[in-house]
Amino acid sequence: MDKFIVSARKYRPQNFNTVVGQSHITTTLKNAIKNNQLAHAFLFCGPRGVGKTTCARILAKTINCTNPTADGEACNTCNSCVSFDAGTSLNIHELDAASNNSVDDIRSLVEQVRFAPQAGKYKVYIVDEVHMLSASAFNAFLKTLEEPPSYAIFILATTEKHKILPTILSRCQIFDFKRITTNDTVEHLQEIVDKEELKADKASLQVIAQKSEGCMRDALSILDKIVSFTNGEVTYQNTIDNLNILDEDYYFKLIDSLLQQDLAAAMLLYDEINRKGFEGDMVLNGFAEFIRNILVCKDEKAASLLDVVEGMQEKYVAASKKANTAYLVSALNILNEAEINFKMARNKRLHVELTLIKLNFLQQAIDLSVSDGAVVKKKRIDSGIAFQLKPLEQLQVKVAAVPEAKLMIQQEVIESLESRVVYRELVAENPQPPTAKHQPSTVNRPPSGSKKNLLDALRDKYGDKYSIEEVKEAEELSIEKLRSCWDIYTTQLEQQQKHSSAATFKIAKLQIESENRFTATVSALTAQRFIEQEKMGLTDYIHHQFNNRSITFSVLVEEGIKEEVPQHMTMNSKQKFERIAEQYPLIKELKDRLKLELDY
């Protein structure tokens, strides 16, 4: 029995023409070989399984071929090609940088570069997964990579170009490999199926190509697995069963149920999917991709963008005609949020079912509204409206019966307000102040010919028994009255047993700075603090005495007089703690043992 060789190795390309999906790379390399314009260092970068290492080996084989073809391919018959195919060539050296990434490994490689090839023109060094080299190894490789011997060619391969140092990138000729398209993958798989004399329909090969996501090695591995599972007969059904892919027919049935708002059918269909063993996040992701495909098919010109199995495009186009664009976009948004929050949901099944419930009633929420008891289309406008004004009906105030006592209180309040207005009008006409400021006075009524105001109407009804108090004018500061108020307040402090504050008030020097501002000068900082403690009460008392709330004052300390302030009064919280900890070390030890964080 012959030993089994996986398809990825058995059908590895042996020349540039057999490389799949990388014609932009192979054409460039063949032209460089024919024109003798080879660079000394190449960097092959791209996704996994797209042919980077394969192209590096073909390049190494072709440049050492002694009898190349006219189009720049290796002959496969000379001694160099035969030894290369047998794996005995001494002109090619491969290094796996993932496991040999130290400085010593690179130094050993550099030592080998000094020896010229025994046969052939070039020695080729292929360094795979070069991004795994350490920074020190990269630096040790720089000089040799920049100026190698004429017979040495370096080919670096990596899947993560962004991890390579810029100094390495600048010394290499970079080739970017792309993902292999689905069509190219299907054609290559069909060739292998024909060579192996297997039975496989095109739909199954398309599913394999989609699952591989542009990686030919993965596609060949999947094909080998399915061939073993099906005993050489590959069909669409056994392919999706083996790859654990949900059949798209379920999605077509599900979208039909949701558009018809048949919630029971949608829930039963999801129950059937769940019993088949498909996880909820897979269902959400697959249904979101399905909705995207339908949205793309809304315009038949874009149907070519669908990456689906042959024969499915017509079904997608037909399904797109049943759903409107607003529904599809809103459904994508709901499915996206559901997929993001799936991991945090405790009840996974309920989370998916709630999403289906939202999608079931989404059509009604978007398209329909209720007007006059009938279901109609929502009104749409061509332009936006900044705001709308809705007229409000005037409110008619109904006056309820008010008790006489309550009415009297309300009338007195109105009387007071009206009296102030009348007083100010009289003052404006006659600026002379009244003779008795603190005594209540009465105001004459306006002439009988003028229209009565509310105050006169109340007087006619309840008698002439109301008086008006004069509104006191604000007084400016005067040193005599200020000193009198200051002394009275000092006496109040003595009565309150605040002797220290009272003594400070007695020695303070008062000085008026402006109409509404004065200063109190003391001889020490402690005296200033005593006055500051009483500033609120003192200010209120002065405002009341002068009938002037704009009066302010400040407390100053005489210059040139220094006072020995107690040390604890000049310390902040942190300094106080440090002083206490210095005097009592046990306090610091307690803080350290309990690992306390003090908020100073």
Secondary structure, 3 states (H helix, E strand, C coil): CCCCCCHHHHCCCCCHHHCCCCHHHHHHHHHHHHCCCCCCEEEEECCCCCCHHHHHHHHHHHHCCCCCCCCCCCCCCCHHHHHHHHCCCCCEEEEECCCCCCHHHHHHHHHHHCCCCCCCCCEEEEEECHHHCCHHHHHHHHHHHHCCCCCEEEEEEECCHHHCCHHHHCCCEEEECCCCCHHHHHHHHHHHHHHHCCEECHHHHHHHHHHHCCCHHHHHHHHHHHHHHHCCEECHHHHHHHCCCCCHHHHHHHHHHHHCCCHHHHHHHHHHHHHCCCCHHHHHHHHHHHHHHHHHCCCHHHHHHCCCCCCCHHHHHHHHCCCCHHHHHHHHHHHHHHHHCCCCCCCHHHHHHHHHHHHHCHHHHHHEEEECCEEEECCCCCCCCCCCCCCCCCCCCCCCCCCHHHHHHHHHHHHHHHHHHHHHHHHHHCCCCCCCCCCCECCCCCCCCCCCCHHHHHHHHHCCCCCECCCCCCCCCCHHHHHHHHHHHHHHHHHCCCHHHHHHHHHCEEEEEECCEEEEEECCHHHHHHHHHCHHHHHHHHHHHHCCCCCEEEEEECCCCCCCCCHHHHCCHHHHHHHHHHHCHHHHHHHHHHCCCCCC
